[in-house]
Amino acid sequence: MPTPSKGSVSLLSPISAGKNRVVTDVALDEINKQIIEHLQRDGRMSYATLAKTIGLSEAAVRQRVQRLLDNDLMQIVAVTDPLTLGFARQAMVGLRVTGDLRAIADEIAEIPEVDYVVICAGRYDLLVELVCTDDAHLLDLLNEKIRTVKGVTSADTFMYLKLAKQTYAWGTR
């Protein structure tokens, strides 16, 4: 596994939307919490720096990080700015659906332009974030992929004008 110091990375958790994850009292000791919190602030921090900061050996930190990754307690990923990659249009879509929410969420999650799907309560059954190259791409995605999913009854689209804040450093409990 490459060390966290290679490449531009950031820490995200929870890991997989495809898993049926629930809030639990995960038994994280204080050292693992410190590791997570440091990597949330700087995912590029080297094992050596992290070890010195926490007061463990580099090998111990490397093993702990690997266990956190292997147990799906965290992941280290590159976080990019969609605009710089040619994705000029982002939108959140509130969907109302009939039928099995999980099955519909799973089907929508398979669409490559979808980067976020959440089953929720309230006005919408699902919230779906889309990343598109332009308005024509967004229209095609909504018309040909999202609204054609069996069970989708309505879609309200909220186009992003400006991203004011996005963070992944919410700490641990």
Contact map, one row per residue, 1 for C-alpha under 8 A:
11100000000000000000000000000000000000000000000000000000000000000000000000000000000000000000000000000000000000000000000000000000000000000000000000000000000000000000000000000
11111100000000000000000000000000000000000000000000000000000000000000000000000000000000000000000000000000000000000000000000000000000000000000000000000000000000000000000000000
11111100000000000000000000000000000000000000011000000000000000000000000000000000000000000000000000000000000000000000000000000000000000000000000000000000000000000000000000000
01111110100000000000000000000000000000000011111000000000000000000000000000010000000000000000000000000000000000000000000000000000000000000000000000000000000000000000000000000
01111110000000000000000000000000000000000011111000000000000000000000000000000000000000000000000000000000000000000000000000000000000000000000000000000000000000000000000000000
01111111100000000000000000000000000000000001000000000000000000000000000000000000000000000000000000000000000000000000000000000000000000000000000000000000000000000000000000000
00011111100000000000000000000000000000000001000000000000000000000000000000000100000000000000000000000000000000000000000000000000000000000000000000000000000000000000000000000
00000111110000000000000000000000000000000011000000000000000000000000000000000110000000000000000000000000000000000000000000000000000000000000000000000000000000000000000000000
00010111111000000000000000000000000000000111000000000000000000000000000000011110000000000000000000000000000000000000000000000000000000000000000000000000000000000000000000000
00000001111100000000000000000000000000111111000000000000000000000000000000011110000000000000000000000000000000000000000000000000000000000000000000000000000000000000000100000
00000000111110000000000000000000000100110010000000000000000000000000000001111000000000000000000000000000000000000000000000000000000000000000000000000000000000000000000110000
00000000011111100000000000000000000000010000000000000000000000000000000001111000000000000000000000000000000000000000000000000000000000000000000000000000000000000000000100000
00000000001111100000000000000000000000000000000000000000000000000000000011100000000000000000000000000000000000000000000000000000000000000000000000000000000000000000000100000
00000000000111111000000000000000000000000000000000000000000000000000000111000000000000000000000000000000000000000000000000000000000000000000000000000000000000000000000000000
00000000000111111000000000000000000000000000000000000000000000000000000111100000000000000000000000000000000000000000000000000000000000000000000000000000000000000000000000000
00000000000001111110100000000000000000000000000000000000000000000000000000000000000000000000000000000000000000000000000000000000000000000000000000000000000000000000000000000
00000000000001111111100000000000000000000000000000000000000000000000000000000000000000000000000000000000000000000000110000000000000000000000000000000000000000000000000000000
00000000000000011111000000000000000000000000000000000000000000000000000000000000000000000000000000000000010000000000000000000000000000000000000000000000000000000000000000000
00000000000000011111100000000000000000000000000000000000000000000000000000000000000000000000000000000000000000000000000000000000000000000000000000000000000000000000000000000
00000000000000001111110000000000000000000000000000000000000000000000000000000000000000000000000000000000000000000000000000000000000000000000000000000000000000000000000000000
00000000000000011011111000000000000000000000000000000000000000000000000000000000000000000000000000000000000000000000000000000000000000000000000000000000000000000000000000000
00000000000000000001111100000000000000000000000000000000000000000000000000000000000000000000000000000000000000000000000000000000000000000000000000000000000000000000000000000
00000000000000000000111110000000000000000000000000000000000000000000000000000000000000000000000000000000000000000000000000000000000000000000000000000000000000000000000000000
00000000000000000000011111000000000000000000000000000000000000000000000000000000000000000000000000000000000000000000000000000000000000000000000000000000000000000000000000000
00000000000000000000001111100000000000000000000000000000000000000000000000000000000000000000000000000000000000000000000000000000000000000000000000000000000000000000000000000
00000000000000000000000111110000000000000000000000000000000000000000000000000000000000000000000000000000000000000000000000000000000000000000000000000000000000000000000000000
00000000000000000000000011111000000000000000000000000000000000000000000000000000000000000000000000000000000000000000000000000000000000000000000000000000000000000000000000000
00000000000000000000000001111111100000000000000000000000000000000000000000000000000000000000000000000000000000000000000000000000000000000000000000000000000000000000000000000
00000000000000000000000000111111100000000000000000000000000000000000000000000000000000000000000000000000000000000000000000000000000000000000000000000000000000000000000000000
00000000000000000000000000011111110000000000000000000000000000000000000000000000000000000000000000000000000000000000000000000000000000000000000000000000000000000000000000000
00000000000000000000000000011111111000000000000000000100000000000000000000000000000000000000000000000000000000000000000000000000000000000000000000000000000000000000000000000
00000000000000000000000000011111111100000000000000000000000000010001000000000000000000000000000000000000000000000000000000000000000000000000000000000000000000000000000000000
00000000000000000000000000011111111110000000000000000000000000000000000000000000000000000000000000000000000000000000000000000000000000000000000000000000000000000000000000111
00000000000000000000000000000111111111000000000000000100000000000000000000000000000000000000000000000000000000000000000000000000000000000000000000000000000000000000000000000
00000000000000000000000000000011111111100000000001000100000010001000000000000000000000000000000000000000000000000000000000000000000000000000000000000000000000000000000000000
00000000001000000000000000000001111111110000000000000000000000000000000001000000000000000000000000000000000000000000000000000000000000000000000000000000000000000000000000110
00000000000000000000000000000000111111111000000000000000000000000000000000000000000000000000000000000000000000000000000000000000000000000000000000000000000000000000000010110
00000000000000000000000000000000011111111110100001000000000000000000000000000000000000000000000000000000000000000000000000000000000000000000000000000000000000000000000000000
00000000011000000000000000000000001111111111100000000000000000000000000000000000000000000000000000000000000000000000000000000000000000000000000000000000000000000000000000000
00000000011100000000000000000000000111111110000000000000000000000000000000000000000000000000000000000000000000000000000000000000000000000000000000000000000000000000000111100
00000000010000000000000000000000000011111110000000000000000000000000000000000000000000000000000000000000000000000000000000000000000000000000000000000000000000000000000010000
00000000110000000000000000000000000001111111100000000000000000000000000000000000000000000000000000000000000000000000000000000000000000000000000000000000000000000000000000000
00011001111000000000000000000000000001111111100000000000000000000000000000010000000000000000000000000000000000000000000000000000000000000000000000000000000000000000000000000
00011111110000000000000000000000000000100111110000000000000000000000000000000000000000000000000000000000000000000000000000000000000000000000000000000000000000000000000000000
00011000000000000000000000000000000001100111111011000000000000000000000000000000000000000000000000000000000000000000000000000000000000000000000000000000000000000000000000000
00111000000000000000000000000000000000000001111111000000000000000000000000000000000000000000000000000000000000000000000000000000000000000000000000000000000000000000000000000
00111000000000000000000000000000000000000000111111100000010011000000000000000000000000000000000000000000000000000000000000000000000000000000000000000000000000000000000000000
00000000000000000000000000000000000000000000011111110000110000000000000000000000000000000000000000000000000000000000000000000000000000000000000000000000000000000000000000000
00000000000000000000000000000000000000000000111111111000000000000000000000000000000000000000000000000000000000000000000000000000000000000000000000000000000000000000000000000
00000000000000000000000000000000001001000000111111111100010010000000000000000000000000000000000000000000000000000000000000000000000000000000000000000000000000000000000000000
00000000000000000000000000000000000000000000001111111111110110000000000000000000000000000000000000000000000000000000000000000000000000000000000000000000000000000000000000000
00000000000000000000000000000000000000000000000111111111110000000000000000000000000000000000000000000000000000000000000000000000000000000000000000000000000000000000000000000
00000000000000000000000000000000000000000000000011111110000000000000000000000000000000000000000000000000000000000000000000000000000000000000000000000000000000000000000000000
00000000000000000000000000000010011000000000000001111111000000000000000000000000000000000000000000000000000000000000000000000000000000000000000000000000000000000000000000000
00000000000000000000000000000000000000000000000000111111100000000000000000000000000000000000000000000000000000000000000000000000000000000000000000000000000000000000000000000
00000000000000000000000000000000000000000000000000110111110110000000000000000000000000000000000000000000000000000000000000000000000000000000000000000000000000000000000000000
00000000000000000000000000000000000000000000000100110011111110000000000000000000000000000000000000000000000000000000000000000000000000000000000000000000000000000000000000000
00000000000000000000000000000000000000000000001101110001111111000000000000000000000000000000000000000000000000000000000000000000000000000000000000000000000000000000000000000
00000000000000000000000000000000000000000000000000000000111111100000000000000000000000000000000000000000000000000000000000000000000000000000000000000000000000000000000000000
00000000000000000000000000000000000000000000000000100001111111110000000000000000000000000000000000000000000000000000000000000000000000000000000000000000000000000000000000000
00000000000000000000000000000000001000000000001001100001111111111000000000000000000000000000000000000000000000000000000000000000000000000000000000000000000000000000000000000
00000000000000000000000000000000000000000000001000000000011111111100000000000000000000000000000000000000000000000000000000000000000000000000000000000000000000000000000000000
00000000000000000000000000000000000000000000000000000000001111111110000000000000000000000000000000000000000000000000000000000000000000000000000000000000000000000000000000000
00000000000000000000000000000001000000000000000000000000000111111111000000000000000000000000000000000000000000000000000000000000000000000000000000000000000000000000000000000
00000000000000000000000000000000001000000000000000000000000011111111100000000000000000000000000000000000000000000000000000000000000000000000000000000000000000000000000000000
00000000000000000000000000000000000000000000000000000000000001111111110000000000000000000000000000000000000000000000000000000000000000000000000000000000000000000000000000000
00000000000000000000000000000000000000000000000000000000000000111111111000000000000000000000000000000000000000000000000000000000000000000000000000000000000000000000000000000
00000000000000000000000000000001000000000000000000000000000000011111111111000000000000000000000000000000000000000000000000000000000000000000000000000000000000000000000000000
00000000000000000000000000000000000000000000000000000000000000001111111111100000000000000000000000000000000000000000000000000000000000000000000000000000000000000000000000000
00000000000000000000000000000000000000000000000000000000000000000111111110000000000000000000000000000000000000000000000000000000000000000000000000000000000000000000000000000
00000000000000000000000000000000000000000000000000000000000000000011111111000000000000000000000000000000000000000000000000000000000000000000000000000000000000000000000000000
00000000000001100000000000000000000000000000000000000000000000000001111111100000000000000000000000000000000000000000000000000000000000000000000000000000000000000000000000000
00000000000011100000000000000000000000000000000000000000000000000001111111100000000000000000000000000000000000000000000000000000000000000000000000000000000000000000000000000
00000000001111100000000000000000000100000000000000000000000000000001101111110000000000000000000000000000000000000000000000000000000000000000000000000000000000000000000000000
00000000001110100000000000000000000000000000000000000000000000000000100111111000000000000000000000000000000000000000000000000000000000000000000000000000000000000000000000000
00010000111100000000000000000000000000000010000000000000000000000000000001111100000000000000000000000000000000000000000000000000000000000000000000000000000000000000000000000
00000000111100000000000000000000000000000000000000000000000000000000000000111110000000000000000000000000000000000000000000000000000000000000000000000000000000000000000000000
00000011110000000000000000000000000000000000000000000000000000000000000000011111000000000000000000000000000000000000000000000000000000000000000000000000000000000000000000000
00000001110000000000000000000000000000000000000000000000000000000000000000001111100000000000000000000000000000000000000000000000000000000000000000000000000000000000000000000
00000000000000000000000000000000000000000000000000000000000000000000000000000111110110000000000000000000000000000000000000000000000000000000000000000000000000000000000000000
00000000000000000000000000000000000000000000000000000000000000000000000000000011111110000000000000000000000000000000000000000000000000000000000000000000000000000000000000000
00000000000000000000000000000000000000000000000000000000000000000000000000000001111111110000000000000000000000000000000000000000001000000000000000000000000000000000000000000
00000000000000000000000000000000000000000000000000000000000000000000000000000000111111110000000000000000000000000000000000000000000000000000000000000000000000000000000000000
00000000000000000000000000000000000000000000000000000000000000000000000000000001111111100000000000000000000000000000000000000000000000000000000000000000000000000000000000000
00000000000000000000000000000000000000000000000000000000000000000000000000000001111111100000000000000000000000000000000000000000000000000000000000000000000000000000000000000
00000000000000000000000000000000000000000000000000000000000000000000000000000000011111110000000000000000000000000000000000000000000010000000000000000000000000000000000000000
00000000000000000000000000000000000000000000000000000000000000000000000000000000011111111100000000000000000000000000000000000000001111000000000000000000000000000000000000000
00000000000000000000000000000000000000000000000000000000000000000000000000000000011001111100000000000000000000000000000000000000001111000000000000000000000000000000000000000
00000000000000000000000000000000000000000000000000000000000000000000000000000000000000111110000000000000000000000000000000000000001111100100000000000000000000110000000000000
00000000000000000000000000000000000000000000000000000000000000000000000000000000000000111111000000000000000000000000000000000000111100000000000000000000000000110000000000000
00000000000000000000000000000000000000000000000000000000000000000000000000000000000000001111100000000000000000000000000000000000111000000000000000000000000011110000000000000
00000000000000000000000000000000000000000000000000000000000000000000000000000000000000000111110000000000000000000000000000000011110000000000000000000000000011110000000000000
00000000000000000000000000000000000000000000000000000000000000000000000000000000000000000011111000000000000000000000000000000011110000000000000000000000001111000000000000000
00000000000000000000000000000000000000000000000000000000000000000000000000000000000000000001111100000000000000000000000000011111000000000000000000000000001110000000000000000
00000000000000000000000000000000000000000000000000000000000000000000000000000000000000000000111110000000000000000000000000011111000000000000000000000001111100000000000000000
00000000000000000000000000000000000000000000000000000000000000000000000000000000000000000000011111000000000000000000000000111100000000000000000000000001111000000000000000000
00000000000000000000000000000000000000000000000000000000000000000000000000000000000000000000001111101000000000000000000000001100000000000000000000000011110000000000000000000
00000000000000000000000000000000000000000000000000000000000000000000000000000000000000000000000111111000000000000000000000000000000000000000000000000011100000000000000000000
00000000000000000000000000000000000000000000000000000000000000000000000000000000000000000000000011111001000000000000000000000000000000000000000000000010000000000000000000000
00000000000000000000000000000000000000000000000000000000000000000000000000000000000000000000000001111111000000000000000000000000000000000000000000000000000000000000000000000
00000000000000000000000000000000000000000000000000000000000000000000000000000000000000000000000011111111100000000000001000001100000000000000000000000000000000000000000000000
00000000000000000000000000000000000000000000000000000000000000000000000000000000000000000000000000011111110000000000001000000000000000000000000000000000000000000000000000000
00000000000000000000000000000000000000000000000000000000000000000000000000000000000000000000000000011111111000000000000000000000000000000000000000000000000000000000000000000
00000000000000000000000000000000000000000000000000000000000000000000000000000000000000000000000000111111111100000000000000000000000000000000000000001111000000000000000000000
00000000000000000000000000000000000000000000000000000000000000000000000000000000000000000000000000001111111110000000111000000100000000000000000000000000000000000000000000000
00000000000000000100000000000000000000000000000000000000000000000000000000000000000000000000000000000111111111000000000000000000000000000000000000000000000000000000000000000
00000000000000000000000000000000000000000000000000000000000000000000000000000000000000000000000000000011111111100000000000000000000000000000000000001000000000000000000000000
00000000000000000000000000000000000000000000000000000000000000000000000000000000000000000000000000000001111111100100100000000000000000000000000001001000000000000000000000000
00000000000000000000000000000000000000000000000000000000000000000000000000000000000000000000000000000000111111110111100000000000000000000000000000000000000000000000000000000
00000000000000000000000000000000000000000000000000000000000000000000000000000000000000000000000000000000011111110100000000000000000000000000000000000000000000000000000000000
00000000000000000000000000000000000000000000000000000000000000000000000000000000000000000000000000000000001111111100000000000000000000000000000010000000000000000000000000000
00000000000000000000000000000000000000000000000000000000000000000000000000000000000000000000000000000000000011111110000000000000000000000000000000000000000000000000000000000
00000000000000000000000000000000000000000000000000000000000000000000000000000000000000000000000000000000000000111110000000000000011100000000000000000000000000000000000000000
00000000000000000000000000000000000000000000000000000000000000000000000000000000000000000000000000000000000111111111100000000001111000000000000000000000000000000000000000000
00000000000000000000000000000000000000000000000000000000000000000000000000000000000000000000000000000000000010011111100000000001111000000000000000000000000000000000000000000
00000000000000000000000000000000000000000000000000000000000000000000000000000000000000000000000000000000000010000111110000000011110000000000000000000000000000000000000000000
00000000000000001000000000000000000000000000000000000000000000000000000000000000000000000000000000000000100110000111111000000111100000000000000000000000000000000000000000000
00000000000000001000000000000000000000000000000000000000000000000000000000000000000000000000000000000000100000000001111100000111000000000000000000000000000000000000000000000
00000000000000000000000000000000000000000000000000000000000000000000000000000000000000000000000000001100100000000000111110001110000000000000000000000000000000000000000000000
00000000000000000000000000000000000000000000000000000000000000000000000000000000000000000000000000000000000000000000011111011110000000000000000000000000000000000000000000000
00000000000000000000000000000000000000000000000000000000000000000000000000000000000000000000000000000000000000000000001111111000000000000000000000000000000000000000000000000
00000000000000000000000000000000000000000000000000000000000000000000000000000000000000000000000000000000000000000000000111111000000000000000000000000000000000000000000000000
00000000000000000000000000000000000000000000000000000000000000000000000000000000000000000000000100000000000000000000000011111000000000000000000000000000000000000000000000000
00000000000000000000000000000000000000000000000000000000000000000000000000000000000000000000011100000000000000000000000111111110000000000000000000000000000000000000000000000
00000000000000000000000000000000000000000000000000000000000000000000000000000000000000000000011110001000000000000000001111111110000000000000000000000000000000000000000000000
00000000000000000000000000000000000000000000000000000000000000000000000000000000000000000000011110001000100000000000111100011111000000000000000000000000000000000000000000000
00000000000000000000000000000000000000000000000000000000000000000000000000000000000000000001111000000000000000000001111100011111100000000000000000000000000000000000000000000
00000000000000000000000000000000000000000000000000000000000000000000000000000000000000000001111000000000000000000111110000000111110000000000000000000000000000000000000000000
00000000000000000000000000000000000000000000000000000000000000000000000000000000000000000111100000000000000000000111100000000011111000000000000000000000000000000000000000000
00000000000000000000000000000000000000000000000000000000000000000000000000000000000000000111100000000000000000001111000000000001111100000100000000000000000000000000000000000
00000000000000000000000000000000000000000000000000000000000000000000000000000000010000111110000000000000000000001110000000000000111110000000000000000000000000000000000000000
00000000000000000000000000000000000000000000000000000000000000000000000000000000000000111100000000000000000000001000000000000000011111101100000000000000000000000000000000000
00000000000000000000000000000000000000000000000000000000000000000000000000000000000001111000000000000000000000000000000000000000001111101100000000000000000000000000000000000
00000000000000000000000000000000000000000000000000000000000000000000000000000000000000111000000000000000000000000000000000000000000111111100000000000000000000000000000000000
00000000000000000000000000000000000000000000000000000000000000000000000000000000000000001000000000000000000000000000000000000000000111111110000000000000000000000000000000000
00000000000000000000000000000000000000000000000000000000000000000000000000000000000000000000000000000000000000000000000000000000000001111111000000000000000000000000000000000
00000000000000000000000000000000000000000000000000000000000000000000000000000000000000000000000000000000000000000000000000000000000111111111100000000000000000000000000000000
00000000000000000000000000000000000000000000000000000000000000000000000000000000000000001000000000000000000000000000000000000000010111111111110000000000000000000000000000000
00000000000000000000000000000000000000000000000000000000000000000000000000000000000000000000000000000000000000000000000000000000000000111111111000000000000000000000000000000
00000000000000000000000000000000000000000000000000000000000000000000000000000000000000000000000000000000000000000000000000000000000000011111111110000000000000000000000000000
00000000000000000000000000000000000000000000000000000000000000000000000000000000000000000000000000000000000000000000000000000000000000001111111111000000000000000000000000000
00000000000000000000000000000000000000000000000000000000000000000000000000000000000000000000000000000000000000000000000000000000000000000111111111100000000000000000000000000
00000000000000000000000000000000000000000000000000000000000000000000000000000000000000000000000000000000000000000000000000000000000000000011111111110000000000000000000000000
00000000000000000000000000000000000000000000000000000000000000000000000000000000000000000000000000000000000000000000000000000000000000000001111111110000000000000000000000000
00000000000000000000000000000000000000000000000000000000000000000000000000000000000000000000000000000000000000100000000000000000000000000001111111111000000000000000000000000
00000000000000000000000000000000000000000000000000000000000000000000000000000000000000000000000000000000000100000000000000000000000000000000111111111001000000000000000000000
00000000000000000000000000000000000000000000000000000000000000000000000000000000000000000000000000000000000000000000000000000000000000000000011111111001111000000000000000000
00000000000000000000000000000000000000000000000000000000000000000000000000000000000000000000000000000000000000000000000000000000000000000000001111111101000000000000000000000
00000000000000000000000000000000000000000000000000000000000000000000000000000000000000000000000000000001001100000000000000000000000000000000000011111111000000000000000000000
00000000000000000000000000000000000000000000000000000000000000000000000000000000000000000000000000000001000000000000000000000000000000000000000000011111000000000000000000000
00000000000000000000000000000000000000000000000000000000000000000000000000000000000000000000000011100001000000000000000000000000000000000000000000001111100000000000000000000
00000000000000000000000000000000000000000000000000000000000000000000000000000000000000000000001111000001000000000000000000000000000000000000000001111111111000000000000000000
00000000000000000000000000000000000000000000000000000000000000000000000000000000000000000000001111000000000000000000000000000000000000000000000000100011111000000000000000000
00000000000000000000000000000000000000000000000000000000000000000000000000000000000000000000001110000000000000000000000000000000000000000000000000100001111100000000000000000
00000000000000000000000000000000000000000000000000000000000000000000000000000000000000000000111100000000000000000000000000000000000000000000000000100001111110000000000000000
00000000000000000000000000000000000000000000000000000000000000000000000000000000000000000000111000000000000000000000000000000000000000000000000000000000011111000000000000000
00000000000000000000000000000000000000000000000000000000000000000000000000000000000000000011110000000000000000000000000000000000000000000000000000000000001111100000000000000
00000000000000000000000000000000000000000000000000000000000000000000000000000000000000000011100000000000000000000000000000000000000000000000000000000000000111110000000000000
00000000000000000000000000000000000000000000000000000000000000000000000000000000000000001111000000000000000000000000000000000000000000000000000000000000000011111000000000000
00000000000000000000000000000000000000000000000000000000000000000000000000000000000000001111000000000000000000000000000000000000000000000000000000000000000001111110000000000
00000000000000000000000000000000000000000000000000000000000000000000000000000000000000000000000000000000000000000000000000000000000000000000000000000000000000111110000000000
00000000000000000000000000000000000000000000000000000000000000000000000000000000000000000000000000000000000000000000000000000000000000000000000000000000000000011111000000000
00000000000000000000000000000000000000000000000000000000000000000000000000000000000000000000000000000000000000000000000000000000000000000000000000000000000000011111110000000
00000000000000000000000000000000000000000000000000000000000000000000000000000000000000000000000000000000000000000000000000000000000000000000000000000000000000000111110000000
00000000000000000000000000000000000000000000000000000000000000000000000000000000000000000000000000000000000000000000000000000000000000000000000000000000000000000011111000000
00000000000000000000000000000000000000000000000000000000000000000000000000000000000000000000000000000000000000000000000000000000000000000000000000000000000000000011111100000
00000000000000000000000000000000000000000000000000000000000000000000000000000000000000000000000000000000000000000000000000000000000000000000000000000000000000000000111111000
00000000011110000000000000000000000000010000000000000000000000000000000000000000000000000000000000000000000000000000000000000000000000000000000000000000000000000000011111000
00000000001000000000000000000000000010011000000000000000000000000000000000000000000000000000000000000000000000000000000000000000000000000000000000000000000000000000001111100
00000000000000000000000000000000000000010000000000000000000000000000000000000000000000000000000000000000000000000000000000000000000000000000000000000000000000000000001111110
00000000000000000000000000000000100110010000000000000000000000000000000000000000000000000000000000000000000000000000000000000000000000000000000000000000000000000000000011111
00000000000000000000000000000000100110000000000000000000000000000000000000000000000000000000000000000000000000000000000000000000000000000000000000000000000000000000000001111
00000000000000000000000000000000100000000000000000000000000000000000000000000000000000000000000000000000000000000000000000000000000000000000000000000000000000000000000000111
